[in-house]
Amino acid sequence: MSTQRSAAGLPVLDTPLFLLDYDGTLAPIKQDPMQAFPHEAVVPLLNTLKRHHPVWIVTGRHLNDLAVLLDVQLDAIGLHGLQRGVVGQKAVAAVSESVQEEIMHMKHLLPGIKEARIEDKEYTFAVHYRGAEQEDVVIDALKDWLDHLPASLDAIWGKKVVELKPKGVSKGSAIEELLARFPDHQPLYIGDDTTDEAAFQTLHSIRGAQAVTVKVGAGQTCAKYRLPDVSSVVAYLQRYTTV
């Protein structure tokens, strides 16, 4: 793990390529994901940033769901890399019929867990257990369920959630194309969850010292910098509106 520097040490880049997670980065995490509205300053901030720099949202959400919460038209990667599109416009995902069938089969195999809630993402789904009183019992049941996971799928464990996705799809693989499209921009990726670690690693591998990676909140990470919460992310991004 790297030795992260504090918010005070975060640089302000001349030619940034903004790559921003949503939940836990631009919006506080909520027990009901559809109540996770952005920080009050985020919408005007993103509208200002996109006038001067390329800005991409990189999220595990379905982009159609994100559009309900985030009233900004932005380029975006959704479902951990399965979707490409624009927030506010209808988005589709590249998922084969056989993989969709296996995902739906896993959904049918999911045991009835009283304290868990399914978030349907059209092409896949997530199982949330935030707020569960017997969290260890829920996790054990989910681990038993994942014993049936087919070889074509991966399970992503995030913050009080587990989600299925096609093997080989990640935020890291998704942003490789963006790095090639913007060779003259310095990538700045900000994210809070375990799913963002793949993106951090990809940035370090492809852009090395040029990449600026920021972990939001506590927990182990390979990111170079750390910010404590959503408000601090907003405060940092606002520095780009005054330069």
N, C-alpha and C positions, 0 to 999 in steps of 0.2 A: 504494500500500500504506500502511496506517496505521502509526503508531508505537506498537508494543505496550508496555504496562506490565508489570512483573514480577509474580510471584505475590504479593509483598508488597503490591502495590497493588490486588489483587482485592477488591472489596467483598463483604460478606456481606449478602444481600438480605433484606428483611422478608417479602416475599410472592413467593418464587421459583416459576417454572415451570421445572422441570429438564428439559432436552432433552439427552440424553447418547448419544454414539456408544458403540460397544462396543470393537471391536478397536483397540488403540493408545490407548484412553482409559480403559476399565475393566479391560482385559486386555492383556497383552503380545502383540505380534504373533508368530505362530509360522509356520514353514514349512508345517506341516499345520494348516489353520484349525480342525479339530476337536480340536486339542490346546491351543487358546487359552483356557484356563480363567481365570476372573477373579482379580484380586488377592485375596489371602486375606481382606481386610477388606471386600470389596465387597458380598457377600451380606447380612451383618448391617447394613451401612451403608444399603443400598437399602431394606431392610425398615424401618429407622428413619425414613428420609426420607419414604417414601410414607405414613406415618401422619400426617404433618403438612403435606405439600405434594404437588401433582401432579408425578409423575415419569414421563417417557416415555423409552424407549430408541428411538433413531433410527439404524438400521443398514442396511448393504447385505446383511446375511445374511437367509436365509430364517428366519422366526421359529420354525419347527419345529426347525431345526438349533440355533438359539440356545438353545432350551429344554434341550437336552442339556448345555449348558455352564453356563447361568445358572439356578440353582435359586431363582428369585424370580418370583412372579406380578406382572407389571408391564404397563401399557399400552405398546404399542410400534408403531412403524412399521418395516416390513421391506422388503427388496429396493429400497432407495433411494426408497421411496414407493409401490411397487406393492401393499404389504400394510398392512392395519390389523388389529390384534388384541391379544391378551394373550399374553405369554411364558408358555409352559406349556399353552396351549390351541391346538387345531388352527386354523391360519390359512389363508386362501385369498387369492388375488390377482386383481385385475381386469385380465386380459390377454385381448385379443380373440384368437379362433382364428387370424385371418390373421397377426397379429403373432407369435404362438407358432410358426406355420409358418415364418415368415422367420427367427426366432431358431434354430430347429432346422436350417434350411437352412444358416445360417452355421456351425453346429456341424459339419455334414457337410463343409463346405468347409475346415474348419480343417486345415492341413497337419500332418503328423506332426512334432512338435518334441520331440526327445528330452528336453530339460531343462525342458519345460513340463508343467503338470499341470492338468487340468480339474476345477473344482469345480461340480458339478451343483446348481442351485438350483431345480429342478422347472420353474419358468416361464422361467428364463433360465440363464446359466452364466457363470463367470469362468475366465480362464486365468491361472494363477499361474506366475511364473518366478523366485521367490525362491530363491537358492542356485545359480542357473545360472552355470557357469564362463564361458560365452561369452554374456553378457547382451546385448551389442550385436547379435549374430547372431540371438538370439531376438526381440529388439525389431524388427529389420528384417523378419523373417519375419511377425511379427504385423501390422506396418504394411502389408505386401503383401496379407495376407489381408483387412485392413479396406478395401482398395480396392474390395471387392465388397459393402460394407455398403449395404443398401437405405435409401432415404430415410426409412423409418418408424422406423429404429433409430438410437441413439447409442452410441458407445463411450466408456466411462469408463476413463481411465488412473489407477490409484491407485498404492499402494506395491508395486511389483513385481507388478502384476496389471493386466489389462485385462478389462473386463466389458461385456456388451451389455445395453441396456435400451430400452424403447419411447421414442421421441422425446417430449420435453416432461415426462417424469417425472424428478423430482429430490427431494432432501431439502428443498430450498427450497420447491418447490411443495407438498410434503407437509405442512410445518408451518404453512402459511397458515391452514388450518382450526383448528389448535390455538390460534393467536394470537387468532382470533375467539372461540373457546370460553372463553378465560381472559383477558378484557380487563383484569381487575383484578390480574393477576399480572405480575411482571417476568420476562421470559424470560432464562434462562441456558443457553446452548448451549456444550457442550464437545466438540470433535472434533479428530482428528489428520490427516485425509486430505484429498485434493483434493475429494472428494465432499462434504465438509462446507462448502466455500467457498460453495456455492449457498445453504445455510442461513444462513450468516453474512450474506450479501448481502441475503437476504429479511428477516432480522431488522432489519438497519440501515435498510432501506427502509420497513418498516412501523412499527417501534417507535422508530427513531432512537436518541437518546441513552439511552433507557430499556433498550435491549437490551444484555446482557452476553455477549460472544462470546469464546471462549477457544480458541486453537490449542495443541495438545499437540505438543511436539517442534519440530524445525527446519523450515525451508522458508518460502517466501513465503506470505503470508496477508493477508486483509483483516480478520481478527479484531482486537479491541481489546486483548486480553490474551494472554499466552503462559505456559504451564506446561511444564516440561521433560520430564515422563514420567508414567507411570501412577501411581507412588507419590505424586507431587506432586498429581495430581488427587484421589486418595483423601484426602490430608491436607487439601486445601482443602474438599472436601465434608464432612469430619468436623467442620469448624467449624460446620456447620448443626445438629449434634447437641448443641451446648453452649449454643445461644442460646435 
